[in-house]
Structure formats: C-alpha cells, structure tokens
C-alpha cells in the first residue's frame, strides 16, 4: 500500500491481487456506484460488479467501445445521462475499470457531474497502472489536441491488481513499458539501469520484476504529485517527458494509429536528440534510451511519412506552451530533466527531419 500525501485529498494506492470491494467501501459512504469499462475487460468488470454488490453498492455497469475515440464529449454526455437516470447524488461513486482512456473519461465525468463525485481507479493496463491512474489528471480530447478539456480530480483510491496483466495483449503491455522507462530518465538513473539489466524478465512478464517496477514507478510519480499537484511550480511537468512530441505523433497519425506509449517512446528519443542539439546531454544519454526502448519492442522515431509542419503545428497546442512559445521537458542527464522554454522551431524541425 502506497499513500499519495496531498493536503486535502490524499489517497492510497493498493498493489495487490484480491477482492477490492472492502477497499472501496472503506473509502466511500454512498450507496450508488457507476462502473465504467470498455468491451476489452468485460469479464473483469462483471467480477468487479459482484465485489461491489457484496459490500452493498447498487451498481449500474456501463460498457463503452475501446479506443482513444471514446475520450470525447459525446461519450461523456452518455455517462452524464446514466448518472442522471440513476438519480446520482454527490456521494455516488464512479469506478473507472480499464486503461487510460476509461480512467481519463470516467474521471472527467466524476470531476464535473454535480461539481464532483468520488471515484476509484482500477487500472487494467500496465500504462494505466504506472501512470494515468495516479495523480488526478482527468480529461477528454478535442479535435485540436489531446486532453485539452480536463481537470485535476484526485481519486479516493487506486486499486492495482497485477494479475490483470496476464491477459493484456503484447502490444498494450509494451506500450506501458515506455512510461516505466520514462521514470528512469526523468527521476531515477539507478532505476533506469535496473530496467536495462532486466529486459528479459520484463518481456517475460516476470511477476516479481513487474511488482517491483510498478511499485517504484508509482512511488516516483506520487512523490512528484505530492510536491506539485496542479502543475503550478513546473516540477510536475517533468512527467510529460516525451509527450510534446508524442502527442503530436498521435494527433497527426490519427488517434489510435499508435498507442500512447508507442508515441511517448519515440517522443522521448526525439526530446533527447533535441537536448543534444541544445548542448544539454551527450549522445550516450540518447543512445541508452533508444537501445532500451528498442529492446522492449517500442518505436524510437516517428513515421517519415508524417509531414514535419503538421507535427510542429500540433505541438503549438501543447498545454506547456506559454505566450505562443514551445516548451519541452528535456534531460540534463539520466535521472534529471527540466522544463525548457524558448526552443526555436527550427531546432524541432531538424530533430523531426
């Protein structure tokens, strides 16, 4: 059990493999629960529904199609309708069971319906376990960019059942490893070295290695969130390493063409190459990232067919930008990154080319 220590809305992250009903009931007092999931995890959702009913929740289970396209106003509106029909009050619990898309969408609905409902994250993908389920960022996409409509809304708890990874498709699993690598680059060089030495165990989904990796990733993210919950000091921005490039790759390719972790993997290499061009790191720093990501079966460069100008235009919508100027999270060494402003677009174009 890890604790995210926030001033007003601290919460626990349970990394375990057992019935989560009591965990949820201890953290909520309401009777109603909206359980949101996609069709990829319907068997798990049915089991979760039983666990919730066992601790006296009246559950409405809502199934949505999978994919990034569901992070939209139309699907959010459908969930608002469900809450209205079940006469949800401000103690009604929203349970997000699934990957990052379900967590972001259901969390956004919880944050905005009745000015805020309690919600619990039950991530079912590695990426969601180590990243999107922790920290309270929720939101939906806009045609002009990813996560442009959103809020900071902390869950009342996060339940990570590691056995769910046994049935996760290989591509989804490898996508999650990109975010794990990210933590080593931005916060913990020793952790990065640990990952380099355990590629075989990671690809084999060794249970002990996975448990250690998930725990360390959550610890690192929780510590950053504790210090800068709402991205007001710039510290939390380091968690977006690789994301300025990565979000542009997702948008230009068309959401769903690349998985989020795949885009972030290539984005991290691009960000490190940009840091090289600016004299912040040497080529060894970039090469170690590229080699580890490639060994884990992840892309390390964008598709050459994507127009450079379209990618730069997508980056202009990034939420880290200030005064129309691009800002990037760039490494200064393995284990340390900074938010850097005033980066010339010509340098970005050179990296993309």
N, C-alpha and C positions, 0 to 999 in steps of 0.2 A: 504494500500500500504506500503510495506516494501522496504528499499533500502539496497542493498549489496554494501558497500562502499569499492571499490578497487581502487588502484592508477590509473590504465589505463582503466579498463573495468568494472566499476561499473554498476549495473543494478537494475531494480525494480522487485519486486515480488507482483503481484496483487492477492489478495484473494477476490473473488467476484463471481457473478453469472449473467453475462450479455455478450453481444456481444464483442468478443475480437478483432475484425477487427481494430477499431481505435487505440487500444493499440499497435498492431503490426505495423501499418502504421506510427505511431509517432516515431518509433524506427528504421525504415529502409527506404532506399531511392530507392531500386531496384524495378524492375517490375516483375521478375520471382520468383516463390516460388515452392519448392518441399515439399509436405506434406506427411510425412511418418507415417503410423499407422499399427496396426495389425487387423486381422479379428474380434477380440472381440469388437472393438469400431468403426466399420464401420459406423453406424448411426451418431455417434458424428463427425466422420471425414467428412462425407458428409455435415453436418451442418457447420463445420469449413471452408470447401471449399467455401461455399456460402458467409460466412463472409469475407473471403479473397478476393473473386472476387468483393464484394461490395466496397472494398477500392482499387480497380484497380490493383490487382495482377493477373498475368497469371499463373494459378496453374496447376501443374501436381501432381496428387494424386497417391501414390504407397502403395499398400496393401501387407503386409507380413504375413505369418503364425504366430501364437502366440508361445511363449515359449523361454526359455533360449538358445535353439539350434540355434536361429537366430542371436545371437551375435557372428558372425563368419566372416571370410574373404570372404566367398562365397557370403553372403548376402550384405556385404559392397561393394563388387565388382559390384553386381547388381545395387546398388544405384549410384555408380560412373558412370555406363553405362547410367542410366537415366539422370544424370546431363549432361553428355557429349552429349546425344541426344537432350536435350533441349537447348544446347549451353549456359550453365550456365556461368556467369561471376562472378567476386568477390563481386558483390552486390546481387547475388541470395540468397534468404532466404531459409533456411531449417527449417521446422516446425516439431517437434517431438511430436506427439499426441499419448499418450499411457502410459504404465507403464515404469518401469525402463529399461527393455530390449530395447524398442523403443528409449527411451531417450539416453541411452548409445550408441547404434548403430548409430542412426542418428546424434548425437552429434559428434561421432568419424569421421563420413563421412564429416560433416561440418568442422571439425578441419583440415582435411587432403586434401580435394579437393581444388585445386588452392591455396594451402597453407593457407586456412582458409576462410570460408564463415560465414556470420551471421546466427545465429539460435535462435529459440524460443522454450522453453519447455512448453508444455501443458499437464501436468500430469493428468492421469485419474484414478490412484490408490492411496490409502492413502499412501502407502510406497513411491511412487514417489513424492507425494506432500510434504512430510515432510523430505525426504532425497535425493534421487538420482537426482531430478530436480534442486537442489540448490547446488552450489559450483563448478561447472565446471569440474568435473571428467567425462570423456567420455572414452569409450573403448570397446573392444571385447575380447572374451575368446580364450584361447589356450588349446590344449589338456592337457597340463601340469598344467594348473591353470586358475582361473577366473581372467578376466581383466588384463592379462599380457601384452596385446597390447593396449596402450591407450595414452591419452594426457590430459593436463589441457586446457580446452577451454570454456570460460565463455559465456553463452547465452547473447543476448541483452535484454532478458526479460523472466519472468516466469509467466504464466497465470494459476491460480489455481481456477477452477470452482467447488465449493463444492457440487453442485447439482449432479455432475457426480458420487458421491459416493452412490447415491440412488440405482443404478443398479449394483454396484460392488458385485461379488459373496462373500459369507460369508468368505470362506477360504482366499481369497485375502485380504479382509478387515482386518481380524485378523492378517494376516501376517504383514500388515502395522503398527499395534499397537505395534509390537516388537520394531521397530525403535523409536516410541514415548517413550516407556519405557526407551530405551537406553539413551535418552537425560536427563531424570531424574537422572539416575545412574551416568552419567559422568559429569554433569554440574549443576544440579539444584535439590537439595534434596526436596525443597518445591514443585516443580512440580511433583516429584515422589509421594509425599504424596497426592497431588491433584488427581493424577491418581488412587491411592489406594482407595480414597473415592468416585470415580465416575465410578466404573466398570460397574454398571447397565446402566448408561447413555451412556457409550462408546459402550457397546454391543448393545444397542438400537439405536445407531447412532443418538443420540440427536443432533439436528443442532447447538444449542448454545454451547454445550460442544465441539463438533467437531471443530467449528470455532476457539474457544479459544485454543484447543490443537494444531491445525495446525499452528496457528499464533505463539504460543510460541515455537514450535519445529523449525519453520523457523527462528525465532529471534535468538535462541541459535546457530543453525548451521551457520547462516550468520555472527554472531559475531566471531566465530572460523575461518571461511574462510577469513574474513577481516584481521585477525591477522597473518594467515599462509596459504596463498592461495595455495602454491605449496608444502606443507608439508616439508618445509626446516628447521623449528625450532623444530619440534616434537609436537607442540601444536595440529595441525590438526589430528595427529594420534589418538587422543582420540576418534575421531568419528568412529574409527574402533573397538570399544569395542565389544567383542563377535564375531568379524569377522574372526579372525585367526582360531578359532575352527569352526565357521560356514561355511567358505569357504571350509574347509576340509570335513565337512559333506556333502556339496553339491557335491563336486567332487567325493568322494568315493561312495556315494549313486547313482550317475548319475544325471547330471543336469536335473532338472525338477521333480525329485522324491520328494524332499522337496522344498517348496517355500523359497525364500531368507530370509524372516522374520522368518519363522519357524526355519531355520538353525541358524539364529542370536540369537533367543530366547534361544535355547539350548546352544549355544555358550557363551552367557552371564553368564548362570548359571555355566558352566564349568570354565569360566575365574574367576568368583568369588570364586569357590572352589579352584582353583589354588592359588588365592590370600590368601585364608585361610591357605593353606599348607605352604605358604611363610611367614605367620605371619603378613600379611598386614591388614586383616579385621577379624571380628569375624563371627560366624555362623549366627548371626541375620541378617547381611547385605545380606548374600546369601539367607537366608530363605525368606526375604521380596521380593527379586527379583523373586524367584521361585514361591512364593504364588501368586504374582500379575500376572505373566505370565501364570500360570496355570488357574487362574480365568478368564483370557482373552481367554482361549482355545488354548494355544500355548504349544508346546513340551518343556520340561525342561531337557531332557537328550538325548544323541544320541542313535540310534538303537544298542542294544547289539550285533547284528549280524555283524556290521561293524568291520573289523579287526583293532585292535589298531595300528599295524605297518603301515598299509595303510594310516590311518589318520595322523600319525606322518610324514610320507613321504610327504603327501600333504602339511602339514604345512611348510616343508622345502622350499617350493616355494613361501612362503608369501613375499610380497613386503617390509614388515617392517624389515625383517631379514638383518643383517649386518655381513659380514665375516663368513657366514655359521652358525651363531648362532641365535636361535629362540628369538624373542622379542614379548612380549604380552602387550596389554593395560590392566592394572589391577587396580581395585578400591583400594583406601586407606580409603575411607568412602563413604557413599551415597552422591553424588554430586561432587565427585572428583576422577579422575583417572590419571594414569601416564603410560608412555611407559617404560617398564621394560625389560632390556636385560639380557643375561647370564642365562636364565632359563634352568635348566637341563632337558633333555628329559625324564629322569626317573620320574620327578615330573609330567610332562604332561601325561605320560603313566598311572601313578597312578590315576590321575583325570579321564581319559577315561575309566579305568577299574572299 
